[in-house]
Amino acid sequence: MDHLVLTVIAPDQPGLVERIAQCIAAHGGNWLESRMSRMAGQFAGILRVAVPAVGYDELVEGLQELNTQGIRVLVAESGIEPACTWKPIHLDLVGNDRPGIVRDITRLLAELGINLERLNTEVAPAPMSSEPLFHAEALLAVPLSLSLDALRERLENLADDLMVELNLRSED
């Protein structure tokens, strides 16, 4: 079995996921995992599919044909998962919204050799003031060689500069 990672984007409408699933199943593929969401009238998703080697080319062709229905699909071959040399750490961050928060946080994470496994962000009105409040939740892949205390110290220094609150916790 070959594994593919698909990125899908299309104007949101009922039946969209069914058309993608139908295409995958019609070509002998098996839908393994996915993350999907509607945002600003668009539907976007990423999914991993297993397909027998003999059906690989036909599945890719079928997925590309979905473009005629307004469904854009980007296909990538699945990579090899690296050996586990990291620990999962959950990050929650809340603060007044302003440009550059994601840039500044991800710059620090990259400097420390930390990989983002998952990132969800949103801006919503604060409960009392209705001011825009930025909220981020992330799952970090922290190198085993980096202590949680060292990570916490670096992030707290940045949080003070950004005027945000953050919480780190181990995913053990």
N, C-alpha and C positions, 0 to 999 in steps of 0.2 A: 504494500500500500504506500502510495505517495501522499504527502500531506501538503495542503495549500493553505495559505493565509489570504483571505479576501477582504478588501476594503470596499464598502458599498456606500453610495450616496445617491439620493433621488428625492424629488419632491414627495413629501409625505402624503400617503393615501392608503385607504384600506386595501388589503390583499397584497401589498408589496412584499412582505416577508414570505408569504405563501408562494409567490411567483419565483422567488429566489430558491426556496426550498424545493419546489417542483423541478426546477432546472437541475439542481444538484442530484436529487433522487433519480430523475430520468436518465442521468448519465452514470448511475451506479455509485454516486458519492454518498458519504456518510457525514452528516453535520455533527461535529464533535463539541464545539464550544463557541460562544459568541458574546459580544457586548454590543448593544444597540440602543439608540436613543433618537428621539425627535427633538429638534432644536431649530427655532426660527423658521418653522414651516418646512424644514428639510429633515429627511431621515438619514442617519448615518450609522454604519455598523462595521465591525470587524469580526470575522469568524474564521474558524479553522475547520477544514474539511479533509477527510481521508477519501482517496479515490484509488481504485486499482490502476496499475500502470497502463493497462490496455485501454482504459477509458479516460486517461489524463487529457489528451489532446481534444477529445470530443467535449469533455466538460468545460475546458477553457474556452473553446469555441462557442459553446452554448451560453456561457456566462457573458461573453463579449456581445452576443446577439441580444442580450437584455437591453443593450444601449438603445435599440429601436423602440423600447418601451419607456425610455427616459431613465433607465437604471444604469448608472455607471459603476462598473466593477473593475477594480485593480487587483491583479492576481500576482502573488509572490510565492515562491517555494518556501516551505517551512524550513527554518534553520535548525541546527543542532543545539539543544539546550546545554549550556555550560554546566560543568560540575558545580555543585552547591558550595560556594566559597563566601556566602553572604548570609546575613540574618535578616528576617523580615521585621521592620519597624513601622508602626502606624503613626502618621503625622496628621494632626488636626490644626488648622490655622484659621483665625478669625480676626478681622480688623476693618477699619474704614477703607472703603474701596479707593484705589488710586492707581494710575498707570505704573507698571513696572514691578508689581509684587511678584508675579510668577517668574519674570526674568531674574530678579534678584535672588529668590529662593533657589531656583534651578541652577543658577550660576554657582552658588555655594555648594549645592549637592554635587555638581559635576567636579568641582575642585577637590572634593573629598572622595571622589571615586564611587559615589552612590548612584545607583540606577533607579529610575522611577518605574515601578512595576504597574502602578495604577495611579491615576490622578483624576479627581472629580472636583470641579470648581463651579461656583455660582455667585452671583451678586443678587441680594435681596434686601428689601427695606428692613432697617433695624426695628425691633418691636416698639420702642417708645418714641424714637425720634423720626422714624421713616427715612433716615439717611441711608445711602447705599452701603451695605455691609458685604465685604468679600469673605467667602468661606471656601476653604480648600481641605480636602481629605486626600491623603496619599498613602500608598503602600510603598515603602522604600526598601531596596535591596542594599543593605549596608555591609561593606566588607567586614569579614570576621576580625580583621586586624584593627578596626576602628572601634574604640570603646563608646558605649552609649553616653557616658559622661562627657567625652570630648565632643561628640556630635551635639549634645544638648547645649553645651557652652557656646559653640560656634553659632548654632541656630538662635539661641537666646540673645546673643549680641546683635545679630541681624534683626531679630524681632523688635528689639528696642529701637533700632534705627528706622524700621518700617512702621513702628507703632501698631503692632499686631500682637495677639496672644497666640501662643502655640502650645501644643501638648504632644509629647512623644510617649509611645508605649510599645513594649515588645509584643510581638504577635505569638509568642510561645504558647 
